[in-house]
Amino acid sequence: MGSSLYSFICLLFLFVSSSYSSSLEDQARDRITELPGQPRNVGFTQYSGYVTVNKQVGRALFYWLVESPASRGPESRPLVLWLNGGPGCSSVAYGAAEEIGPFRIRPDGKTLYRNPYAWNNLANVLFLESPAGVGFSYSNVSLDYYTAGDQRTAEDSYTFLVNWFERFPQYKHRDFYIAGESYAGHYVPQLSQIVYQRNKGIQNSTINFKGFLVGNAVTDDYNDYVGTFEYWWTHGLISDSTYRTLQVTCDFGSSLHPSSDCISALTAAEVEQGNIDPYSIFTSPCNDTLSQRRKFKGHYPWMPRGYDPCTERYSNVYFNQPEVQKALHANITGISYQWKTCSDIVGNYWADSPLSMLPIYQELTAAGLRIWMYSGDTDAVVPVTATRYSIDALKLPTIINWYPWYDNGKVGGWSQIYEGLTFVTVTGAGHEVPLHRPRQAFILFRSFLENKNMPG
């Protein structure tokens, strides 16, 4: 062997060894020893910290990885990225703390208890707070908080993934899925499209993307609003006259700016609905929800027994404790920091939002990716009728027609299987399906991962 070739191989070996050693050091730094108030002997490993997505302005996104329990073989389980919407709402506050994470927060805001239907029992789950300005994610240039939008959020999330896989190389080439709810109905397909397109022509891709799962998802403005107005009317939430006015004056398919007549009709609808929780119409709110309606996420959802409509308050207490932030390796500046479940600045100054995700669905269903959509049927914000109209607009051939699926002999919801897409409803669930119906959502997630129809 020539000396130059030998030297090159030695340098390459040193580089690879150095990179792997650096990754192990980064993982060790991010490993969570124990969260304050956490139950003992949880049996799984957690990591959290920051991944820089733009060095020039110092933009960094916060993540929390919850691996599968050691008894379930985390090394053989897929990786699932979870995103919440808003825009401007935290995946730690909702996905992790209220829905699919391993722990729930007690009313004291200081102690945690196990979630028996946590999704990390089936997969390694990665929660991402995105974009910068949401939760613990930050930028050194505050203008970033006023200029966030769909496009930059998708690009930053992709950069996050590329850099995160370098920090966790054991997840490279692992089956990878993206999931989320509400305004993540934009985030999830947009990020999926970028991953799919940039994987083209690459053998054995680092990001081994297999498909995505979205719930009560903002999908297509025209169909979303038509379906929402219909849901309000058919569920007795608005008058006949208001319904007719909404149909005539609100044409969201052609304009980002509703007319004054449309705004008047929406105001009338809000008054007619009264003090209900629109994210879960058959349950009492924690308090007056009228001020909360502008956020596309599920406040105070419902579950069959032991439901507490004020869980969001407990998150605000827990994640603002200095010892919790230290354990999570969050707020690394050390400056007094008020963590919020949703960012008013990011949400109010959102820069760009395409009218429809349907062109992306057309591209990705044709690509053969696994795509599932689900809806809790008591959500009046992004209701089941809206999602059905959006799916119908895709004009996909039906493989298996509408049928009930069961859990322990009881109807858990309904499903329809299309060519390239599966749709599932969860009966009695509001906007945050995994909190409203945790067991049924767990069954849904398991069916998705196994690529099996819902039990019929």
N, C-alpha and C positions, 0 to 999 in steps of 0.2 A: 504494500500500500504506500502511495506517495506521501511524503511528509506534509504537503499542503492539504491533501485530503484528510489525513489523520488529524491535523490541527483543526480543520473545519469541524470534523465530527466531535472533537473534544470541546470546542467552543459551543457547538449546538447542544451538547449534553449539559454543559455548565449552565447555559441559558435556560434550558427546560427545567433543570434541577432548581435553579434560582427562582424561576417563576412559580414552580410548585411550592417551594418553601415559603415564598411570599404569600401565596394564597392561603396556606395553612396558618400563617401568622395573622392574616386578616380575619380568617374565620375564628381563630382563637380570641381575637380582640372583640369580635361581634357576638360571641357566645353569651347567652343570658344564663347567669348562674342560678338565679331564682328571682321571681317577681315578688314584691311585697304582697303579703296576704295570700300567696299561692298555696294550694293544697300540697301536701307532701307526697313524694314518690310518684310523680306524674308519669314517669316512664318514657318520656320523649324529650328530644333536644330542641332548643329554641335559639335563634340568632336574631339580632336586630342591629340596625345602624344606617349609615349613609352611603350612597353611591353617587359620585359626582357625574352629572350629565352635561355640564358645560363649564369647563375650567376657566374660560375667559371672564365670565361674570360670577363664578362661584355658585352655580345652581346645583343643588344636591337633593336627591329624593330619599325619603326614609322608608325602610322596609322592615318587615317582621316575618321571619320564616319559622313555621311550626312544622317540624318533621313528624312523620308517623311514629307511633310507639315502637320501641325496639322489638317488642313481641310480635309486631306485624310486619317486620322486615322493611324498614324505610328505604333501604338500598334498592329494592325491587319495585317500589311504588312510583307512580308518575308524579310530576310536578305540576301544580295548578296555581296560576297567578290570579288573585282576586282583586277586582277594582270596584269601588263605589263611585257614585256619580255626583249629583248636585246640579250643575258643576260646582265644585268647591267643597265637597263633603269628604270626610275622612274614612278610609277603609279600616283603620284601626278602631274608630268609634263605632262603626256599624257592622261591617263584615266580621271583624275579629271579636268585638266585645258583645255584640247583640245577636249575631246570627250563626256563623259557621266556625268560629274560633273555639279553642279548647276550654276557655273559661268564660263565665259570666260574672258580673260585678254585683255584690250584695248592696242593699240600700244604704249601708254605712259608707259606701264609696271607698272602702279600705281593704276589704277582703274579697276573695274570689272563690268560686265553686266550679266544679267540673260540668261541662256540657256533654251529656252522654251521646249526643248526636253530632259531635264535632266532625268536620269533614277530614281532619287529619287522620282519622281512623282508616280512611280509604286512600289518602294521597298526602304527599308533602305539600303544604299550602303556604304560598308566599303572598303576604298582604303588602300593597304598595300605596303610599299616600301621594297622590298626584293630582294636579301639577304642583310646582313649587308655590308655597304660600298656603297649602292645605296641610293641616295637622302639624307634624314636626318637619315637613319638607320646607326648604328655604332657598333663597337666593341672596347674594350679597348686593344685588341691585334691586331695590324695592320696586322699580318700574315694572319688573317682571310680573308682579302681582296684579298689575292693572292692565296687562296686555296678554294674559293667558287666553288660549283658545284651543279648539279641537286639533288644529294642525300641529302646533308646537307640543301639545300634550302627547300626541301620538309619537312624534319624533323623539321627545325626551324619554318616553316609556321604552321605546325600542333601544335607545342608547343605554338606558338603565339595564335592560336585559343583557345586552352584549357585555357590559362591564361586570354585571353581577355573575354571569356564567364564568368569567375569568376568576372571580373571587371564589366561586364554588364549582371548580372543574368536575367534581364528581357528578354533577347534574348535566353535564354536556352529553348530548345524544340521548338523554332520557326522554321518554314520551312526555310531551308538554302541552298543556291546555290553558286557555284563558277563560275566565268567568267573571260575571259581574251583574249589576242590576241598575235599573232606572236610567240616569243619564249615561251610565256605562254602556247603555245601548248604542251610544256613539263611540265611547272609548274602545270597547272590546272589538267590534268589527274593524275599526280603523287601524288599531294595532295589529290585528290579525292579518289585515291586508298587507301591511308593511313587512311583517315577518314572512308571509307567504311569497311576496314578490322578491324579497332579497334572498330567499332560499333557492330561488329558481336556478337551475343549472349546477347546484352544489350537491355533491354526493356526500352522504353521511353528515348532514348539517349539524352544527353545534346546537342550534335551537331546533329541536326535533318536533316541530309544531304539528299537532294532530287535529285540532279543532277548537270550537268555543261553545260556551253555554251562557245565555243571558236570560234574566228574569224581569218581568214587568218593564220592558225596555223601551225607552224613547227610540223610535225607529224611523218614522216618516211623518213629517209635520201634518200633512193633509189628512192621512188616514188616522193618525193619533187623535187629532181633534174631532174628526167626524165620529170616531168610535167613542171618544170620551163624552161628547154631548149626548150620544145615544144611550150610553151607560147611565148618565145622570137621569135622563128622562125615564128609561125603563125601570130604574130602581126607585122612582118616586122622589128624587132629590130636587127636581126643578119642575116648574109649571109648564103646561103646554105652550103658552105664549112665549115664554123665555126660550124654550127649545126651538120653536119656529124662528125666533129672532136670531139665535145663535147660528142656525143653519144658513140663514140668508146673509148675515153680516160678517161672519168670521170665515174668511177664505185664506187659511194659513198656508195653503199650497202654493200661493203666488206671491206672497209678500211677508217679509220679516216683521212688518209693523202693522199691527191690527188697527182697523179703523176706529174712530171714536164711537160709532154705533156698536161695534163688536165689544169694545171695552165696557160700555154701558151694560150690554147684555151679560158679560162675564161678571160684572159687579152685582147685577140682579141675581144671577145664579148663586153667587157666594152668599148673599143675604138669605135667599130661599133655602139653601142647604142648612143654615143655622150652625150652631156650635157642635159640629161633629168632627171626627177625625177622618178626613177624606182618604187617608192612606189605609184605613180599616173602618169601613162605614158602620159596622154593627157593634163597635165597642166604644166605650167612653174614653175621651182624651185625658191626658194628664192635667191639662189646663186648656185655656182658650187657644185653639189651633188656628184661628183665622190669620194671625200674624205669621204663621209658619207655612202657609199654602204655597208661597213662591218657590220653595225648595223642592226639587224633584227627588225626594228621598223619603223613606218611611219613618216618620216619627211615631212613636207609641203604638207599635203593632200588637197583634193579639195571638195568644196561644191558648190551647184548650183549658189548662189548669194552671193555677198559680201565676197568671199573667199580671205583670206590673207595667202600667202604661208610662212610667216615669224613668225607664232605664237610661235614657239619654242623660239625665241629671247625674246619675251615678258615674257615667264616663267622665263628665266634666270634673267631678271631684277626684276620681282616681288618677287620671292621666295628668293632672296638674300638681300632683304631689312630687316634690323634688326627689324623693327616694325612688319613686317609680320611674321618673325620667332618667335618673342615673342608672337604674337597672336595665333600662331599655337602650342605653347609650344614646339618648336623645338630648336635644337642647345642649349641644356640645359647646356653645358659646359661654355658658354659665350665667348669662344675663337673665334676669327675671323675665319669664315667658308665659303668656297666657295661651295655653293650648285650647283650641275650640273644635267642636264636632264639625262645624262648617265655617268656611271663611266667607264673610260678607263681601270683602273686597274682591276676591277671585270670582265669586258668583255674580256680583253686580256689574263687573267690568269685563265680562267674557267677550272675547274679540271676534271669534268666528265659529259658526255652527251651521253646517250644511243642512238643507231642508230635508234630505233623505239619505238613509243608509241602504236603500234598496239596490242601487247599482253595485255596492260592495257585496251584498248577499248574492246577487246574480253571478258575480265573478267567483266567489268562494264556494257556492254550491256546485257550480260547474267544475271546480277544481277537485271535487270529491272529498273535501274536508268534512269532519263530523260537526254538524251544526244543530244545536238544540235551542229552542226558545220555550220558556215556561211563564205562566201567569197565575198569580193568586187572584181568586175571583171576587174578593171583597175590596179591591183597590179601586178608588175612583179617580186617581191621579194619572196613572198609565194603565187603564183597565184592560181586561181580557178582550173586550170588543175591539179596542184599538189595535192590539196585536193581531187579531184575526183578520182585520181589514188589511193590515200591512202584508201579512203572509199571502192573503188572497191576491194582492196586487202583483206578487211574484209569478203567479200563474204556473205553479209547479204541479206536475202530475201527482195524483194521490196514489200511494202504494197501499196503505191500510186506512180505511175510513174511520171516522169518529167512533171511539169506543171507550167505555168506562174502564179505569184501572182500579185495582183493589189493594187494600192493606188490612190484613186480618179479617177478611170477609166483608169489609166496608168500602164503599166507593171513596177513593182518595182523590179522584178527579177524572179528567178525560184526556184522550190523546188522539192525535191524527199524525200519520206518517206520510210525508211527501218525498218525492225524489230529491234527495239532497238536504232534507230538513225534517226534524221531528219537533212537534209542538205538544206541550203537556200543560194541563191546568191542574191546580191544586185547590180543592174545594175548601172554603172557609178561611183561606189565607189572604192577607192583605198585601201591601207593597213589598214588605220584607218576608218573603216566603219562608226562609229557613228559621226565622224566629216565630212566625205565626203557626207554622206546622213543621216543627223540627224533624219529627220522625219521617213524615212524608217527603220532606225535602231531601233527607238522607237517602231514602229509597230512590228518589229521582236521580240524585248525584251518582249513586252506585250503578244505576241502569245506564246513565250516560257514559261512565268510565268503561263499563263492560260492553257498551254498544249493543245493549239489549232493549227490546221493547218494554214499556211499563207492564207490570204484572196484570194480566187481564183475565 
